[in-house]
Amino acid sequence: MGDDRKRPSSDQLGELDRRLKQARKADHRGDQQSENRGSGLGFGFKIAVDLVCAVAVGFGLGYFLDWWLGTSPLFLLIMLPLGMAAGILNVMRAAKIEEARRQAEDQSEHDAPGG
């Protein structure tokens, strides 16, 4: 009536510990990749919304001024390109800020001990 199971040797336990550490590292890298993917998706959505909103504001403002002043396509033709230009400038500004943030993040990871 004894325990028939064999006890694992210290070599087997060491091998198991090594494999568990590798699996945890791989899982941590996967978490970082999915976080970066989500961050990129959010940034892309922000860029798209910035661009569309700027064009919509230019269109709306031009349409309103034309309706209010009775100058049918004049202000629409002026404000729509201004809205497009503002949207493009916002996109370029946001991309420049994001690039600087990512470079600073990469630099801090590079400078960190053990990195």
C-alpha positions as semicolon CSV with decimal commas, in nm:
position;residue;x (nm);y (nm);z (nm)
1;M;0,000;0,000;0,000
2;G;0,274;0,238;-0,078
3;D;0,296;0,519;-0,329
4;D;0,394;0,361;-0,661
5;R;0,466;0,695;-0,833
6;K;0,829;0,780;-0,896
7;R;0,962;1,109;-0,774
8;P;1,107;1,328;-1,048
9;S;1,480;1,375;-1,042
10;S;1,640;1,714;-0,998
11;D;1,748;1,703;-1,366
12;Q;1,388;1,656;-1,475
13;L;1,273;1,940;-1,249
14;G;1,546;2,167;-1,385
15;E;1,443;2,087;-1,742
16;L;1,078;2,153;-1,660
17;D;1,171;2,486;-1,497
18;R;1,373;2,589;-1,804
19;R;1,086;2,503;-2,039
20;L;0,836;2,694;-1,823
21;K;1,058;3,004;-1,828
22;Q;1,085;2,987;-2,209
23;A;0,708;2,952;-2,241
24;R;0,651;3,252;-2,013
25;K;0,894;3,465;-2,213
26;A;0,721;3,367;-2,539
27;D;0,382;3,448;-2,387
28;H;0,507;3,788;-2,269
29;R;0,639;3,870;-2,619
30;G;0,299;3,775;-2,765
31;D;0,126;4,010;-2,520
32;Q;0,355;4,296;-2,624
33;Q;0,291;4,230;-2,994
34;S;-0,086;4,231;-2,950
35;E;-0,060;4,551;-2,743
36;N;0,143;4,715;-3,021
37;R;-0,109;4,597;-3,280
38;G;-0,394;4,749;-3,078
39;S;-0,200;5,070;-3,036
40;G;-0,142;5,090;-3,411
41;L;-0,508;5,027;-3,483
42;G;-0,609;5,302;-3,242
43;F;-0,361;5,543;-3,397
44;G;-0,488;5,466;-3,747
45;F;-0,846;5,523;-3,636
46;K;-0,747;5,856;-3,475
47;I;-0,577;5,967;-3,797
48;A;-0,882;5,874;-4,006
49;V;-1,122;6,054;-3,772
50;D;-0,900;6,366;-3,767
51;L;-0,893;6,381;-4,144
52;V;-1,265;6,318;-4,196
53;C;-1,368;6,565;-3,925
54;A;-1,152;6,844;-4,064
55;V;-1,299;6,795;-4,412
56;A;-1,652;6,778;-4,269
57;V;-1,601;7,100;-4,070
58;G;-1,468;7,277;-4,380
59;F;-1,763;7,156;-4,583
60;G;-2,016;7,246;-4,313
61;L;-1,873;7,590;-4,252
62;G;-1,863;7,669;-4,624
63;Y;-2,217;7,543;-4,675
64;F;-2,345;7,745;-4,377
65;L;-2,174;8,065;-4,492
66;D;-2,315;8,020;-4,842
67;W;-2,665;7,964;-4,702
68;W;-2,639;8,259;-4,464
69;L;-2,489;8,505;-4,713
70;G;-2,662;8,369;-5,025
71;T;-2,335;8,314;-5,216
72;S;-2,411;7,965;-5,344
73;P;-2,083;7,780;-5,410
74;L;-1,829;8,049;-5,320
75;F;-1,754;7,975;-4,952
76;L;-1,801;7,602;-5,004
77;L;-1,527;7,609;-5,268
78;I;-1,303;7,810;-5,035
79;M;-1,364;7,626;-4,706
80;L;-1,356;7,269;-4,837
81;P;-0,991;7,286;-4,953
82;L;-0,902;7,466;-4,629
83;G;-1,063;7,181;-4,434
84;M;-0,866;6,928;-4,637
85;A;-0,542;7,116;-4,576
86;A;-0,615;7,138;-4,203
87;G;-0,687;6,763;-4,192
88;I;-0,362;6,680;-4,370
89;L;-0,165;6,907;-4,136
90;N;-0,328;6,741;-3,834
91;V;-0,238;6,397;-3,970
92;M;0,124;6,502;-4,033
93;R;0,151;6,655;-3,685
94;A;0,007;6,345;-3,518
95;A;0,237;6,116;-3,717
96;K;0,541;6,322;-3,620
97;I;0,444;6,311;-3,251
98;E;0,381;5,936;-3,265
99;E;0,716;5,876;-3,437
100;A;0,898;6,078;-3,171
101;R;0,717;5,884;-2,897
102;R;0,811;5,549;-3,050
103;Q;1,175;5,654;-3,095
104;A;1,190;5,765;-2,730
105;E;1,032;5,435;-2,626
106;D;1,283;5,236;-2,833
107;Q;1,569;5,441;-2,691
108;S;1,452;5,384;-2,334
109;E;1,424;5,009;-2,398
110;H;1,772;5,012;-2,549
111;D;1,918;5,204;-2,253
112;A;1,742;4,992;-1,990
113;P;1,963;4,741;-1,807
114;G;1,924;4,391;-1,942
115;G;1,762;4,521;-2,266
